[in-house]
């Protein structure tokens, strides 16, 4: 089914992993268009609290820096796009000047899946803000790519399962986006003494055979526990819901969501 992948490129030093991840995802989705978004942040978007205007010389410098950054991204995009187009892929460069949150919300809401880098230094705060916008502002599944990704993913999929809406939506997104994987593992947390969880009905309803792995912890299963178990099973993709503590204060993420966004070293498909 035709669709659109939106990849948000913001740093030249992380572009290679993102482009490789999107290329592999496109191979699983089939006939899709790939939109590569580069956002030039306007000088006024960087106004600090208490400032009224950006001095002209500062505005010129900031605008030049943004132009240089997006030019470097475009230089990396050109040979990658040429190779994909030679193979029949539809690829489009999308550059705009706007606050990042505004641009990501606008472009992301028109895509089928949004792909971003995992936050890391440098540019940690900006990457975190972009991910929050993608997760909670676009109503789309978000694929988070770790630094240094080169291997294919999606053959062995781990699902961090909670019987709640975000996890269900994440699983549905994975089922609609990926060709059937070779192996699916369901990771379900339980407190000691609680009834043993069972495989989600949604998988059986879609003809997906899965293995159930129960993680028992009196304190609750952490993000580190999920990652450790995913690696032990040889998973190359983690699917999970994205949670926040408050719909008003979006930056108050759940502990597991926050851990994955900062530490996951395999691709993570999330949805709120």
Backbone torsions as a table, in degrees:
resi	resn	phi	psi	omega
1	UNK	NA	130.1	179.2
2	UNK	-60.2	147.8	179.1
3	UNK	-162.0	-174.9	-178.2
4	UNK	-131.0	127.6	169.8
5	UNK	-101.9	127.5	174.0
6	UNK	-106.2	122.2	175.8
7	UNK	-110.0	127.4	179.8
8	UNK	-98.6	109.2	178.1
9	UNK	-98.9	127.6	178.5
10	UNK	-130.0	-23.5	-178.0
11	UNK	-131.1	128.3	178.5
12	UNK	-58.0	-33.0	-176.4
13	UNK	-74.6	-12.0	177.1
14	UNK	-111.0	0.7	-173.0
15	UNK	-65.8	-37.9	-175.2
16	UNK	-59.8	-44.6	179.6
17	UNK	-64.1	-43.2	-179.9
18	UNK	-63.6	-46.4	-179.2
19	UNK	-63.8	-39.5	177.7
20	UNK	-64.5	-42.1	179.6
21	UNK	-63.8	-42.4	179.4
22	UNK	-66.8	-39.3	178.7
23	UNK	-59.9	-41.9	179.3
24	UNK	-69.2	-41.6	178.4
25	UNK	-61.0	-42.0	179.6
26	UNK	-61.2	-34.9	177.6
27	UNK	-63.7	-29.1	178.9
28	UNK	-83.2	-28.4	-176.5
29	UNK	-86.7	-20.6	178.2
30	UNK	87.5	-126.8	-172.7
31	UNK	-79.5	84.7	-177.7
32	UNK	-124.9	158.8	170.0
33	UNK	-101.4	138.3	178.8
34	UNK	-108.3	115.5	175.2
35	UNK	-100.3	123.5	179.6
36	UNK	-105.5	113.0	-173.7
37	UNK	-100.1	124.8	173.2
38	UNK	-122.3	124.3	-174.3
39	UNK	-110.4	122.7	171.5
40	UNK	-90.7	113.9	-176.9
41	UNK	-76.8	123.5	-178.9
42	UNK	-66.7	150.3	-176.5
43	UNK	-54.3	-38.2	-176.2
44	UNK	-67.9	-18.5	178.8
45	UNK	-69.9	-16.3	-179.6
46	UNK	-98.2	13.3	-180.0
47	UNK	-64.0	129.0	178.4
48	UNK	-82.4	158.0	178.4
49	UNK	-57.0	130.9	-179.5
50	UNK	98.0	-19.9	177.1
51	UNK	-81.7	147.9	179.1
52	UNK	-104.4	-41.6	179.8
53	UNK	-140.4	160.5	175.3
54	UNK	-92.2	123.5	177.1
55	UNK	-53.9	145.6	-174.4
56	UNK	-56.1	-43.8	-177.5
57	UNK	-67.4	-33.8	177.4
58	UNK	-69.7	-40.7	178.9
59	UNK	-61.5	-42.3	179.2
60	UNK	-62.9	-44.2	-179.0
61	UNK	-64.1	-44.4	-179.4
62	UNK	-64.6	-41.2	-179.7
63	UNK	-65.6	-39.1	177.7
64	UNK	-64.5	-41.8	178.5
65	UNK	-61.7	-40.7	179.0
66	UNK	-66.9	-39.3	177.9
67	UNK	-64.5	-40.4	179.0
68	UNK	-66.0	-40.3	-179.3
69	UNK	-65.1	-47.1	-178.9
70	UNK	-70.7	-29.5	175.4
71	UNK	-65.2	-38.8	177.4
72	UNK	-65.7	-38.8	176.8
73	UNK	-64.4	-42.3	-179.1
74	UNK	-65.0	-35.9	178.7
75	UNK	-63.3	-33.5	176.3
76	UNK	-76.4	-32.2	-178.8
77	UNK	-67.9	-40.5	-170.1
78	UNK	-56.7	-54.6	-179.0
79	UNK	-66.9	-34.6	177.5
80	UNK	-63.1	-46.6	-179.7
81	UNK	-64.9	-39.3	-179.8
82	UNK	-61.5	-40.3	179.4
83	UNK	-66.7	-41.9	180.0
84	UNK	-69.2	-40.6	179.4
85	UNK	-65.2	-33.8	176.4
86	UNK	-63.7	-26.1	177.3
87	UNK	-92.5	8.6	175.8
88	UNK	94.6	5.7	179.3
89	UNK	-79.7	150.2	174.7
90	UNK	-99.9	118.6	-175.1
91	UNK	-130.5	138.8	-178.6
92	UNK	-136.8	132.9	174.5
93	UNK	-88.0	126.8	-176.7
94	UNK	-125.0	106.1	-178.7
95	UNK	-118.5	134.9	-178.2
96	UNK	-148.4	156.0	172.7
97	UNK	-106.4	115.9	-177.3
98	UNK	-172.3	161.0	169.9
99	UNK	-58.3	140.4	-175.1
100	UNK	-56.0	-44.8	-178.5
101	UNK	-58.9	-43.1	-179.5
102	UNK	-65.0	-46.4	-177.8
103	UNK	-65.7	-43.3	-178.7
104	UNK	-66.2	-40.2	178.9
105	UNK	-63.0	-45.1	-177.5
106	UNK	-65.5	-51.8	-176.9
107	UNK	-74.3	-38.8	-177.4
108	UNK	-65.8	-36.5	-178.7
109	UNK	-68.1	-14.9	178.6
110	UNK	-98.4	-2.1	-178.4
111	UNK	-98.8	170.2	175.7
112	UNK	-93.2	-28.9	176.3
113	UNK	-151.2	143.8	179.3
114	UNK	-111.9	133.4	-178.0
115	UNK	-118.6	128.3	179.3
116	UNK	-137.3	165.7	176.5
117	UNK	-81.3	153.9	171.6
118	UNK	-70.4	134.0	-179.0
119	UNK	-60.1	137.4	174.4
120	UNK	-161.5	163.2	174.2
121	UNK	-74.4	143.5	-3.4
122	UNK	-81.4	168.8	179.6
123	UNK	78.3	26.8	-175.1
124	UNK	-61.2	-51.6	-175.2
125	UNK	-64.3	-40.8	179.6
126	UNK	-64.1	-40.9	179.6
127	UNK	-67.4	-38.9	177.2
128	UNK	-62.3	-43.8	179.6
129	UNK	-63.2	-40.7	179.0
130	UNK	-63.7	-41.4	179.5
131	UNK	-65.9	-39.9	176.6
132	UNK	-60.2	-43.1	178.7
133	UNK	-62.6	-45.7	-179.3
134	UNK	-62.8	-42.9	-176.6
135	UNK	-71.4	-41.9	-170.8
136	UNK	-111.0	-5.3	-177.4
137	UNK	-112.4	-13.5	-175.8
138	UNK	-107.3	-19.4	-174.1
139	UNK	58.1	39.6	179.2
140	UNK	-129.0	155.1	171.4
141	UNK	-64.8	144.4	-176.8
142	UNK	-123.5	124.9	176.0
143	UNK	-101.1	119.9	-178.9
144	UNK	-100.8	121.1	-176.1
145	UNK	-101.5	127.2	178.3
146	UNK	-77.8	161.2	178.0
147	UNK	-65.5	145.1	175.2
148	UNK	78.5	11.0	-179.2
149	UNK	-64.7	132.0	176.2
150	UNK	-138.6	-28.2	-176.5
151	UNK	-81.7	151.5	174.4
152	UNK	-61.8	161.9	178.8
153	UNK	-143.3	164.6	178.5
154	UNK	102.3	0.8	176.9
155	UNK	-81.4	-40.6	-179.0
156	UNK	-124.1	107.0	-169.6
157	UNK	-109.4	127.7	173.4
158	UNK	-101.9	132.7	179.5
159	UNK	-112.3	116.8	175.0
160	UNK	-82.2	104.9	-167.3
161	UNK	-101.7	129.2	164.7
162	UNK	-133.4	136.8	-176.5
163	UNK	-76.4	65.1	-177.8
164	UNK	-139.5	164.4	-172.3
165	UNK	-56.9	-48.2	-178.4
166	UNK	-58.3	-40.9	179.9
167	UNK	-66.4	-40.8	178.5
168	UNK	-61.8	-44.3	-179.8
169	UNK	-65.5	-36.5	178.3
170	UNK	-65.0	-43.1	179.1
171	UNK	-64.3	-43.6	178.0
172	UNK	-60.1	-40.7	178.4
173	UNK	-62.2	-42.1	179.5
174	UNK	-65.3	-41.9	-179.7
175	UNK	-63.4	-35.9	-178.4
176	UNK	-81.4	-22.9	-172.7
177	UNK	-96.4	-29.9	-169.7
178	UNK	-113.3	146.9	170.5
179	UNK	-65.7	153.8	-177.8
180	UNK	-53.1	125.5	179.9
181	UNK	-73.8	164.4	176.9
182	UNK	-71.1	-32.3	-175.3
183	UNK	-147.0	138.8	176.3
184	UNK	-127.3	128.9	177.9
185	UNK	-116.9	130.7	176.2
186	UNK	-103.6	120.7	179.6
187	UNK	-103.9	112.3	-176.3
188	UNK	-121.8	127.5	179.0
189	UNK	-88.0	149.1	178.7
190	UNK	-151.1	144.3	173.8
191	UNK	-82.5	149.3	178.8
192	UNK	-54.5	134.9	178.8
193	UNK	90.5	-14.2	178.0
194	UNK	-78.1	157.3	177.1
195	UNK	-60.7	145.4	179.6
196	UNK	-68.1	129.3	178.2
197	UNK	-68.4	163.9	177.6
198	UNK	-123.9	169.8	-179.6
199	UNK	-62.8	141.8	179.7
200	UNK	-63.9	138.1	178.8
201	UNK	-59.7	-31.6	-174.9
202	UNK	-60.0	-30.4	179.1
203	UNK	-71.7	-48.0	179.0
204	UNK	-62.0	-37.3	-179.7
205	UNK	-64.4	-23.9	178.3
206	UNK	-103.6	12.9	176.4
207	UNK	71.7	24.5	-179.2
208	UNK	-97.2	121.1	175.0
209	UNK	-87.5	129.7	-175.5
210	UNK	-138.1	157.7	173.5
211	UNK	-101.7	135.0	177.7
212	UNK	-95.5	130.2	175.4
213	UNK	-126.0	117.7	-176.3
214	UNK	-95.7	126.5	177.6
215	UNK	-106.3	114.2	-176.9
216	UNK	-102.5	127.9	-179.5
217	UNK	-156.5	126.8	-178.4
218	UNK	-66.8	-23.7	-179.0
219	UNK	-90.8	-9.0	-173.5
220	UNK	100.3	144.7	-177.5
221	UNK	-73.3	130.5	-177.6
222	UNK	-96.7	169.7	174.6
223	UNK	-61.2	-38.0	178.6
224	UNK	-63.9	-38.7	177.7
225	UNK	-61.8	-44.1	-179.6
226	UNK	-63.8	-44.2	179.0
227	UNK	-63.4	-42.6	179.8
228	UNK	-61.3	-43.5	-179.7
229	UNK	-68.9	-39.4	178.5
230	UNK	-60.2	-42.4	179.0
231	UNK	-68.0	-39.2	180.0
232	UNK	-62.3	-30.7	179.7
233	UNK	-87.4	-4.1	-179.1
234	UNK	75.2	24.9	179.5
235	UNK	-69.1	144.8	177.3
236	UNK	-116.4	4.1	175.9
237	UNK	-153.4	137.4	175.9
238	UNK	-114.1	130.8	178.1
239	UNK	-113.3	129.5	-177.5
240	UNK	-158.6	159.1	172.5
241	UNK	-78.5	153.9	176.0
242	UNK	-105.8	129.1	-174.8
243	UNK	-121.0	149.1	173.5
244	UNK	-135.0	157.4	-177.3
245	UNK	-78.7	-25.3	-175.6
246	UNK	-149.4	132.8	176.3
247	UNK	-69.4	-16.0	-179.8
248	UNK	-84.7	-45.6	-179.6
249	UNK	-104.9	89.5	-170.6
250	UNK	-68.3	-18.9	-176.8
251	UNK	-81.8	-3.3	176.2
252	UNK	-88.4	81.2	-176.9
253	UNK	-80.0	156.6	169.9
254	UNK	-64.9	156.0	-174.2
255	UNK	-61.1	-44.6	-177.7
256	UNK	-65.9	-44.5	178.1
257	UNK	-59.0	-46.0	-178.8
258	UNK	-62.0	-42.2	-179.2
259	UNK	-63.2	-44.5	-178.4
260	UNK	-64.2	-39.7	-178.9
261	UNK	-67.7	-20.4	-178.2
262	UNK	-104.1	-26.0	-168.2
263	UNK	-127.4	-11.9	-176.2
264	UNK	-60.6	128.8	179.4
265	UNK	-107.5	18.8	169.8
266	UNK	-135.0	158.7	-178.6
267	UNK	-59.8	142.6	179.6
268	UNK	-126.4	124.2	174.6
269	UNK	-98.6	117.8	-175.8
270	UNK	-121.0	154.1	169.4
271	UNK	-152.3	142.6	179.1
272	UNK	-91.5	NA	NA
